[in-house]
Amino acid sequence: MITKRKKAAEMAKTRLHDTDTGSPQVQVAVLTRRIEELSAHLNKNHKDKHSRRGLLGLVADRRKHLKYLETTNRRAYGTLVKKLGLKK
């Protein structure tokens, strides 16, 4: 589970302006953090099928946001992928 403090830290790293909480860059960064934490949980608890299903949903959601960002703003997409260390 991602805490408010961790979520705020991820938002602060990638936001476009002071009150930015919903841009695709911020959403992808928060989703990436949640995916990392859930992946670590599943490495310890490999039989937790319900969390695995949630993880697949988060990955699909992040993929949709990245696809949108790639079609609308390729430069921002490239910098975000580099910053988060994603494959693409």
C-alpha positions in Angstrom: 0.0 0.0 0.0 1.4 3.4 -1.0 1.2 6.0 1.7 0.2 9.6 1.3 3.8 10.7 1.9 5.2 8.4 -0.8 2.5 9.4 -3.2 3.2 13.1 -2.6 7.0 12.5 -3.1 6.3 10.9 -6.5 4.0 13.7 -7.5 6.6 16.3 -6.5 9.2 14.6 -8.8 7.1 14.6 -11.9 4.6 17.4 -11.7 4.4 20.1 -14.3 3.4 22.9 -11.9 2.7 23.4 -8.2 -0.9 22.1 -8.1 -0.4 19.4 -10.7 -2.0 16.1 -9.5 -3.7 14.7 -12.6 -1.4 15.0 -15.6 -0.4 11.8 -17.3 3.2 12.1 -16.2 2.1 12.2 -12.5 -0.4 9.4 -12.9 2.2 7.2 -14.5 4.8 7.9 -11.8 2.3 7.1 -9.0 1.2 3.9 -10.8 4.8 2.9 -11.3 5.4 3.3 -7.6 2.3 1.2 -6.7 3.4 -1.5 -9.2 6.9 -1.7 -7.7 5.5 -2.1 -4.2 2.9 -4.7 -5.2 5.6 -6.6 -7.1 7.7 -6.8 -4.0 4.7 -8.0 -2.1 4.0 -10.7 -4.6 7.6 -11.9 -4.5 7.1 -12.7 -0.8 3.5 -14.0 -1.1 3.4 -15.9 -4.4 0.0 -17.5 -3.7 -1.8 -14.1 -3.4 -3.9 -14.4 -6.5 -6.1 -11.4 -5.7 -3.2 -9.0 -5.5 -1.8 -10.4 -8.7 -5.0 -9.5 -10.5 -4.8 -6.0 -9.1 -1.2 -5.8 -10.3 -2.3 -6.7 -13.8 -5.0 -4.0 -13.7 -2.4 -1.4 -12.6 0.0 -2.4 -15.4 -2.8 -2.1 -18.0 -3.8 1.3 -16.6 -0.2 2.5 -16.8 0.1 1.2 -20.3 -3.0 3.2 -21.4 -1.6 6.4 -19.8 1.7 5.9 -21.5 0.1 5.3 -24.9 -2.0 8.5 -24.5 1.2 10.4 -23.6 3.1 9.0 -26.5 0.5 10.0 -29.0 0.0 13.5 -27.6 3.4 14.6 -26.4 6.4 12.4 -27.6 9.0 14.5 -25.9 7.4 14.3 -22.5 6.9 10.6 -23.1 10.6 10.0 -23.8 11.7 12.0 -20.7 9.3 10.2 -18.4 10.3 6.8 -19.6 14.0 7.7 -19.0 13.2 9.2 -15.6 11.2 6.2 -14.4 13.5 3.6 -16.0 10.8 1.9 -18.0 11.3 -0.3 -21.0 10.4 1.3 -24.3 
